[in-house]
Amino acid sequence: MRSNSQPTPFAHLFRDGVQVTVDRAVAELRAGRPVVIEGDTGATLVATIDTISPATFDAFATLAGGGAVLTLPEPRARVLGLPADGAVAVPLSGMGHDAACRLAGGIDAPGPAVWHPADRIAEAAIGLAKLALLLPAVLMVPAGLCGPVPAGVHRVPLAALTEGADGAPHPLQIVSRARVPLAESVETVFVVFRGGAGLRDQVAIIVGSPDPDRPVPVRLHSACLTGDLFASLRCDCGDQLRQAVARLADEGGGVLVYLDQEGRGTGIANKMRAYDLQDHGLDTIDADAVLGYGADERRYDLAATMLLRLGFGRVRLFTNNPDKIAALARAGIEVVGRSALIGLVTVENRRYLAAKATRAGHLLDGLGMDGTRAVKADG
């Protein structure tokens, strides 16, 4: 019989690597449980305002002897009128749960009278909350101020968060593929990739028979549940998706990379929060700022990896977004041309499209503001 003290021959396969450690921290935060971030100068207990109960909040605020803080990202600090150059920390002393929630994402919250710049652990904790698709407002307290930390609380080194956020995540792997005929006699093959932060599934839809020896028509499309599936009138996403498939088919073949990046990378819950803020008069970019997010939280490095794995290194991109062109080029994809992809302008999405053009730099030069579709190719 093997002694319990002796490692099994395959034990090394199950040791936590950097990304596994980060993934576990993400899962804990989403479940409403705190994690400990271990920095060079000590350990910090971290939880998100988005998932903890009022009772847990009170424990943070009262058991820490006044040492607990609410950390907020720079966009939210700016909305609150704070002259911050980064994340900020606001003491929780005397603050109730409702007031903290309002400070974290309320449209009319007053700026705090007392605050200070946040440290590296706070910045990492905010990044972890974003990775978990939670509101990036984080409760923090030095672990020593709240008594012994239970053994079951997950611990993650600060270095792992830095490396896990910006370094190499789980390798991207093809896990399945199948032929999927679409309406209008469009032949496609769906190729499912798994990897990256959170091990989410991403899909490359090969339309027709693209020739890898020529620049391949490509559309990078971030998932939009409301527009793609339910034909929401608040955006042009579903219209762009259906246009892209039709145009790829008309050209004899191409690739649509469908990315799990709902709400410009903020997740479906925060997207709905942003929609509610827009109903109070904010545009799409200002609404995301109220929630603590930048103008666009998406990344396209996985899309580039998917294209290269499929053998497509030269592309003609269907997009209005210059950031996609630049991101693919940085990742080693040669973008030889761009074609605009303009959806239908409606009363409901007119302000959204205007914000993308004037504030986010989207190339909507062919936009028909009279409510008609205007498609203009320029590359």
N, C-alpha and C positions, 0 to 999 in steps of 0.2 A: 504494500500500500504506500502511495506517495504521501510524504509528510505535507501538512498544510503550509508549512513554512517554506517549502520549495516551490519556485515558480514553475508553471507548466511550460512545455516547449514553445507554445504559441502565445504566451502571456504578453510578449512585446507587441503583438498585433492589436491589443486592446488598450494600450497606454494612451492617455490623452495627448494628442498633438496640439499645436497651437489652435488650429481651426476647430477641433473638437471641443476644446475648452471654451472657445467663444460661442460655439453653437449651444452648448449646455447653458451658458449664461443667458443667451437669448431666450431659450425655452423657460428658464426659471422666471425671468422678468415677465414674460407673457402670461405665465401662470399666476402672477401676483405674489411671487416669493422674492425676497431680497437676495442679493449676491454680495460677496466681498471682493473688492478690488485691492490687490496687494501691490502697493507702490514701494519706492525706495525708503520712504520715511515712515511707513506704517500702513495699516489696513483700514479700509473705509467700507462701511456697510451702505449698500446702494439699493434703492427701490424706485419705481416710477410712479408718479402721481396718477398715471393713467389706469393702473391696475390694482393698487392697494385699497383696502377698505378704510373708512373713517377711523375705525378702531386701531388699525395698524398705523395710520398716520399719527394718531394721538400718542401711540407708543414711541414713535420716532421723536415727536416734538417734546414729550415730557420726560422720557427716561434718559435722554441724552444730556440732561443738565444744561440745556441752552446751547449745545454745540451743533445741533442739526441745522442744515441749510437746504434750501430749494435752489437748485442750479438751473439756469435758463440759457439757451443758446443765444448767440449774438443777434440774429434776426428778431427774436422776441424781445430782447433787451432794448433794441432800437425802437420797436413799436411802443415800448413803455416809456420812451423818452430818455433812456440812460445813455450817456456818452461812452459806450463800451466799445472796445476793439476786439472783443472775444466774448466767451461765455461769462456769466456773472453768477454770484452766489448771494442768496438773500436769507438772512437768519430766520428760522421758523419760530423763534421765541414769541409767544403771544398771538400766533397766527392759527386760526382754525382751519379745518379741512376745506370748507367752502371757499374761504378767502384764498387759500393756496391754489385751489383749482381755478379760481378766477384769475389769479396772478399768472398761472401757467398758460392759459389760453383764452381768457375772456376778452371780448371786444372792447369793453369800456373800463378795464381795470386801471386804477391809478398806479403810477410808478412808485416803487418802494422808496421810503426815506433812507433806509440803510441797505447798502449792498457793497460788495467788493469783487474784484476780478476773480474768476474761478481758476483753480489749479489744473494741472495736467490730468489728474484723476477725474476731475469733473468733466473735462473735455472728452475723455475717453468714455465716461459713463453716458454722456449725451449721444456719442456715436453709437454706443451699444443700444440705446433706446431706439435710435433711428433704424438700426439694423433689425430690431424686433418689430418695426412698423408701429411703434407706440409714440404717443406725444412726447417730444424730447424735453421733458421737464422732470428732473431727477431729484429725489430726496437722498441726502447724504449725511452720514455722521461717522466720525472716527470710531472704529470698532471698540476701542477701549472705553468709550463713554457710555456704552449701553450694556455693559456686563459681558460675561463670556458668550461668544458666538456659538450657537449650537453646531455640533459636528456635521449635521446634514446640510448646512448652508454651503452652496457652491462657491469655491474660491477661484479667482482668475487673476493671473499676474497682469500688471499694467502693460508690460512688454508684449504679452500675448494679444491684448486688445489693439495695440498699435500695429503689430504685425498682421493680425487677423483681418483688420479693416482695410489695410492698404497693400498687404503682401499677397502671396499666392494662396488662394483658397483651395477648397477641394478641387482636384482635377476634373475637368469637364469630360463626361463620358457619354457616348451614345448608348441608350438603354433599350430602345425599341424603335421600329419603323414599320410603316404599313401604307399600302395604296389607299387613298381616300378620294373617290370621285365626288366632285362638287356639282352644284347646279350649273346650268348652261354648258354642260358637257366639258367641264374643266377637270382635267386629270391632274392629281397631285399625289405626292408621297409625303406623309408626315414623319419627320425624324425627331425623336424626343431625346434631348440631352439632359443630364443631371449633373449638378456640381455647383461650384461657386458658394458664396456665403449662404448658409441656410439650406443647402442642398435642394434648392427649388428646381422644378422641371421647367425647361425652356424648349420651345418647339421651332424647328425650321421646316417650313412648308415649301417643298420643291414643286413648282408649278411647271407642267409640261416637261420639256427636255432641254434645259439650259446647256449651252456649250461652254465648258471651262476654258477653252482656248481663246475665247473672246470675252470682252467685258460683259459680265452677267447683270441683267436688271435685278435690283434688290430693293426691297422695302423693309426697313426696321420699324416694327410697330409695337408700341408698349400696350399691354393689355388694358382695356377699358370696359369693365363689366357693363356699365350703364349705356355706353354708346355702341359697343360691338354687339352685345346680345339683346339689349332692350331698345335700341334705336333712340336713345335720349337725344333731345333737341338742344341740350345745354352745351354740346361740343360737336365737333365734326369727325370724331374718331371712327365711328361706324361707317360713315360715308367714305372716308379715306381707305378703310380696310377693304370694303367691297370694290372700290375703284382700283385699288392696287392689285387685287387678285385678277380682275378683268384685264387690266393692262399688261400684267405679266403673261397672261394666257395669250393675248393678242400678239405679243412679241415672240411667241413660240416657246417661251420658257423663262423662268427666273426663280428667285427665292424670296419668300416672305419670312422674316425672322420675327417670331411672336414672343415678346419678352414679358415676363412676370414683373411688371413695374407699374402697377396701378397708381393712379393719382400722381403722375410724374415722380414716382418712387416713394411716396409717402404711405401707401396702403389704402385700402377701401374705407376704413374707419375715418382716417384723417381726411380723405377726399370728401366724405359726406359732411364732416365738420367744416371744411372749406366751402362747400356748397351753401351751407347754412349761413356762413359769414357773407358770402356773395349776395344772398337774399337780403342782407342788411346794408348793401350798397358797396361792398368792397369788390375790387376786381380779383382775378384769379391769383395774381402774384402777391398782392397785399394780404389776401386771405391766408395764403400759406405762411407769410411772414408772421401774422398774428399767432399762428400755431407753432412758430419757431423754426420753420423750414425756409431754405433758400428758394430761389425762383425755379430751380429744377434739380431734383435729387437723383436723377437717373444716371446710369452708367452703361456704356456700350462695349466694354472690353469683352464680355461674354459673347456678344453678337459677333465680334470680329473672330473670336476663337471658333465659334460655330461655323462661320463661313470658310475659314481656313481648313477646318477638319473635313469639310465637304469638298474641298478642292477649288474653292472660288476665291482667288486673290486679287482679281481686277473686277470692279463693279461699276455700274451706272446706278446711281441712287435715286429713288423716288422719295423726295423729302422737301420740306420747306424749312427745315431746321439746320442751320450751318454747324451746330454743335455735333450733329451726327457725322457730318463729313470729316470734321477735324478729329473726332474720336476714332473713327475707322483708320484714318491716315496714321495717327499715332500708334495704332496697333498693328501696322504693317499691311493694311489693305490699300490698294491703289484705287482711288476714286477718280474715274476718268470723265465723269459727267454727272449732271443733276437734272432731274425733271421735277417740276412742281406737281403737287398733288392737292388740289384745292377742292374742298367739300362744299356742300350747300350752305349758304348763309341764311340764317333764320333770325327771327326777332329774338329768340332765346339765346342764340350763340354769338350774336353780333359783337357784344361787348367782350366776350371771351376771345374771339379772333382778333379784335382790335388790340387787346392787351398783348397777345402773342406777337403781333407785328410791331407795335410801338415800344414795348418794354422788354421783350425777350429776343428781339432781332430775327423773328421768323420771316422768311422771304415770301410774303403773300402779295407779290406785285400783280398777280392775276386775279385778285379777289374781286368778285362782283358784289358790291355792297347793296345792290338792289334786290338781292335774294335769288339771283341766278347763279348757276354753276359756271365758273370760268377756269379752264384748264390751260396753262401756258407752259410749254416746254422751253427750256433755255440751256440745254447742255446734253 
